[in-house]
Amino acid sequence: MIAVRRRQAVGPVPFWGRRRKGSPDPAGAPAPPPPAGPSAPLGTTRPMQAAPRINALEPEQISWLLGRWRFADDPDMETHWLRKFRPRTRLLLLSIVTALTFLLLAYLNGGLTSPVGTRTAIGLIINPSPRPARIGLGLLQDPVGLITLAVILLTPILFAEQVGAIQKFNRMSEANISYRASDLLCDKINHEVDLANGHFRRIGDLWPSAAILVLSAMLSGWFSYLFNMHGLYPSWNKTDLTVGTWRRRVYAGWWANPHSHLSLAIALFCLGLYFFYFVIKQVTMGAYFAIYIHRVSSPSRGFGVCPNLKANTDGFWGLRPMRFFMQATYSSALGHTIMVVGILVVWLPFNSFTVFMLTVLITINILVVVYPTMIGRSSAYGEKMRFVEKVLDGHEEPTAEEATVIARVWDTQNLPFKLRSALTAVTVYLLFPLLLAVASKLLGP
């Protein structure tokens, strides 16, 4: 009994099934297990963690770079050198090699900086010259280009982080609600898991992947066509040149101009294809994951984003994988927003196509960022309600100890992200494109 009292003094007390003061002992209540011995360590009578009953999500089936292996039955694939690296590490190494190769290619082709004596486009925007004969725009002198390359190379890494977090999601939530895990409708939840995994697997199949690759090539080629047709920085002309002359001269001195830097133009096209291929799969995965969260968070299933309200086991009330997922999602969406707005508003002219693309961008952010955040917050709130009901155990008024536990439950954050940070990010996603568009029109000719 001494060991039990010490354990109660240093940890939270479970209130469900505990006899209230002054109430009779329940009939047939089992006696507490005897201690393991005088030298038994504290807590040896605690139940072990139960085996998971909810199947794991398999978002890695979306791409072989993320862990899908088409010849998994081949014994040689078990020792394949790629399997020695985690997907995030694999894509990080690929991004580093790609970045170094691209910089080397730009150096060898004279595209890193403008020729000596040539004014840069950014310099002419800040300190205009009346009628410059030539305008340069090297890679290191093009802030939009640098941001674009950085976002392109970081997107697959953040994608891999999202995949790893989704893989751990079901196990995380089931472990956090161990006090009621036996009441879960596992068959119905596993049915939703199978549906989600089926969608992930179909995205990674050969023909859908080939179709996404073709679509990515078309989108990358379409933007190359827009650059060639409209030139660059058309809304930022501060010289006495006409807008048409200005944008053509900026494009002529651009580091990825196919007429003067063909190899860099081809490399940028390939990076665009690489980006669109991963971002299409990333958005599709996010949409299917949002649908899955919506379905399993329904009151009839009672699953979803469930914090561990018994103890803060990982610093985020059992939601550390969810925090990693939200960090990767918000970072990816913010990077995409800045990159796309830079291309549409700074590189290209502001027109109806810009409005259309900004609308698509905001819609995607609402679908895969804002909406899942709202679902997760609602799911965590529902878990708090169920936990409080379990603590009260059918009684109308809580005891003093129960009131302390209930107060702690409601003081716990619903999500492993501060609400202020989430609202700030949502504001940036929704308003940043509009603010840049307004700035472009005000600073334009």
ChimeraX attribute file (.defattr): number of C-alpha atoms within 10 A of each C-alpha:
attribute: neighborCount
match mode: 1-to-1
recipient: residues
	/A:1	9
	/A:2	9
	/A:3	15
	/A:4	12
	/A:5	9
	/A:6	12
	/A:7	14
	/A:8	11
	/A:9	9
	/A:10	8
	/A:11	10
	/A:12	12
	/A:13	14
	/A:14	14
	/A:15	16
	/A:16	14
	/A:17	11
	/A:18	12
	/A:19	11
	/A:20	10
	/A:21	7
	/A:22	6
	/A:23	7
	/A:24	8
	/A:25	10
	/A:26	10
	/A:27	6
	/A:28	6
	/A:29	7
	/A:30	7
	/A:31	6
	/A:32	8
	/A:33	7
	/A:34	8
	/A:35	17
	/A:36	12
	/A:37	7
	/A:38	8
	/A:39	8
	/A:40	11
	/A:41	11
	/A:42	14
	/A:43	13
	/A:44	11
	/A:45	14
	/A:46	7
	/A:47	7
	/A:48	7
	/A:49	8
	/A:50	11
	/A:51	9
	/A:52	14
	/A:53	17
	/A:54	20
	/A:55	17
	/A:56	17
	/A:57	27
	/A:58	22
	/A:59	30
	/A:60	24
	/A:61	23
	/A:62	25
	/A:63	20
	/A:64	13
	/A:65	18
	/A:66	22
	/A:67	19
	/A:68	17
	/A:69	16
	/A:70	14
	/A:71	10
	/A:72	10
	/A:73	9
	/A:74	10
	/A:75	9
	/A:76	9
	/A:77	14
	/A:78	14
	/A:79	10
	/A:80	9
	/A:81	8
	/A:82	13
	/A:83	14
	/A:84	11
	/A:85	12
	/A:86	15
	/A:87	23
	/A:88	20
	/A:89	14
	/A:90	18
	/A:91	22
	/A:92	18
	/A:93	14
	/A:94	14
	/A:95	19
	/A:96	13
	/A:97	11
	/A:98	15
	/A:99	15
	/A:100	11
	/A:101	13
	/A:102	18
	/A:103	16
	/A:104	14
	/A:105	16
	/A:106	22
	/A:107	13
	/A:108	10
	/A:109	15
	/A:110	16
	/A:111	26
	/A:112	19
	/A:113	20
	/A:114	21
	/A:115	16
	/A:116	7
	/A:117	9
	/A:118	15
	/A:119	19
	/A:120	22
	/A:121	30
	/A:122	18
	/A:123	14
	/A:124	18
	/A:125	15
	/A:126	10
	/A:127	10
	/A:128	16
	/A:129	14
	/A:130	10
	/A:131	11
	/A:132	16
	/A:133	10
	/A:134	16
	/A:135	25
	/A:136	27
	/A:137	30
	/A:138	22
	/A:139	22
	/A:140	16
	/A:141	20
	/A:142	20
	/A:143	13
	/A:144	19
	/A:145	21
	/A:146	14
	/A:147	17
	/A:148	23
	/A:149	18
	/A:150	15
	/A:151	21
	/A:152	23
	/A:153	20
	/A:154	19
	/A:155	26
	/A:156	27
	/A:157	23
	/A:158	23
	/A:159	25
	/A:160	26
	/A:161	22
	/A:162	26
	/A:163	27
	/A:164	22
	/A:165	21
	/A:166	23
	/A:167	17
	/A:168	16
	/A:169	21
	/A:170	23
	/A:171	17
	/A:172	23
	/A:173	22
	/A:174	25
	/A:175	19
	/A:176	23
	/A:177	20
	/A:178	15
	/A:179	15
	/A:180	14
	/A:181	19
	/A:182	12
	/A:183	10
	/A:184	17
	/A:185	16
	/A:186	16
	/A:187	12
	/A:188	14
	/A:189	23
	/A:190	17
	/A:191	14
	/A:192	19
	/A:193	22
	/A:194	16
	/A:195	15
	/A:196	20
	/A:197	22
	/A:198	16
	/A:199	19
	/A:200	23
	/A:201	18
	/A:202	15
	/A:203	21
	/A:204	22
	/A:205	16
	/A:206	12
	/A:207	11
	/A:208	13
	/A:209	17
	/A:210	13
	/A:211	12
	/A:212	20
	/A:213	18
	/A:214	14
	/A:215	16
	/A:216	23
	/A:217	20
	/A:218	15
	/A:219	17
	/A:220	20
	/A:221	16
	/A:222	13
	/A:223	16
	/A:224	19
	/A:225	12
	/A:226	14
	/A:227	21
	/A:228	16
	/A:229	13
	/A:230	16
	/A:231	24
	/A:232	26
	/A:233	26
	/A:234	25
	/A:235	22
	/A:236	25
	/A:237	21
	/A:238	20
	/A:239	17
	/A:240	13
	/A:241	16
	/A:242	13
	/A:243	19
	/A:244	12
	/A:245	14
	/A:246	27
	/A:247	27
	/A:248	20
	/A:249	21
	/A:250	22
	/A:251	27
	/A:252	22
	/A:253	26
	/A:254	28
	/A:255	28
	/A:256	26
	/A:257	22
	/A:258	16
	/A:259	12
	/A:260	16
	/A:261	18
	/A:262	14
	/A:263	17
	/A:264	20
	/A:265	18
	/A:266	15
	/A:267	17
	/A:268	19
	/A:269	21
	/A:270	16
	/A:271	20
	/A:272	22
	/A:273	23
	/A:274	19
	/A:275	22
	/A:276	22
	/A:277	22
	/A:278	20
	/A:279	19
	/A:280	16
	/A:281	19
	/A:282	23
	/A:283	18
	/A:284	17
	/A:285	23
	/A:286	23
	/A:287	18
	/A:288	18
	/A:289	22
	/A:290	19
	/A:291	18
	/A:292	19
	/A:293	20
	/A:294	18
	/A:295	17
	/A:296	22
	/A:297	23
	/A:298	14
	/A:299	10
	/A:300	11
	/A:301	15
	/A:302	21
	/A:303	26
	/A:304	27
	/A:305	28
	/A:306	29
	/A:307	31
	/A:308	27
	/A:309	21
	/A:310	20
	/A:311	14
	/A:312	14
	/A:313	13
	/A:314	11
	/A:315	10
	/A:316	20
	/A:317	20
	/A:318	23
	/A:319	25
	/A:320	20
	/A:321	22
	/A:322	24
	/A:323	16
	/A:324	18
	/A:325	22
	/A:326	22
	/A:327	17
	/A:328	21
	/A:329	22
	/A:330	20
	/A:331	17
	/A:332	22
	/A:333	23
	/A:334	18
	/A:335	19
	/A:336	21
	/A:337	21
	/A:338	19
	/A:339	21
	/A:340	21
	/A:341	23
	/A:342	20
	/A:343	20
	/A:344	22
	/A:345	27
	/A:346	20
	/A:347	24
	/A:348	23
	/A:349	25
	/A:350	18
	/A:351	11
	/A:352	9
	/A:353	12
	/A:354	19
	/A:355	16
	/A:356	10
	/A:357	14
	/A:358	21
	/A:359	14
	/A:360	12
	/A:361	20
	/A:362	16
	/A:363	14
	/A:364	16
	/A:365	22
	/A:366	16
	/A:367	16
	/A:368	23
	/A:369	24
	/A:370	18
	/A:371	16
	/A:372	20
	/A:373	18
	/A:374	12
	/A:375	19
	/A:376	21
	/A:377	20
	/A:378	17
	/A:379	26
	/A:380	21
	/A:381	19
	/A:382	21
	/A:383	23
	/A:384	21
	/A:385	15
	/A:386	13
	/A:387	21
	/A:388	20
	/A:389	15
	/A:390	17
	/A:391	20
	/A:392	18
	/A:393	14
	/A:394	10
	/A:395	10
	/A:396	8
	/A:397	9
	/A:398	16
	/A:399	14
	/A:400	9
	/A:401	11
	/A:402	17
	/A:403	15
	/A:404	11
	/A:405	21
	/A:406	20
	/A:407	11
	/A:408	12
	/A:409	19
	/A:410	14
	/A:411	9
	/A:412	16
	/A:413	16
	/A:414	25
	/A:415	26
	/A:416	21
	/A:417	17
	/A:418	11
	/A:419	13
	/A:420	9
	/A:421	10
	/A:422	17
	/A:423	12
	/A:424	11
	/A:425	18
	/A:426	19
	/A:427	11
	/A:428	16
	/A:429	24
	/A:430	18
	/A:431	13
	/A:432	16
	/A:433	24
	/A:434	16
	/A:435	12
	/A:436	17
	/A:437	22
	/A:438	14
	/A:439	14
	/A:440	19
	/A:441	14
	/A:442	11
	/A:443	12
	/A:444	16
	/A:445	13
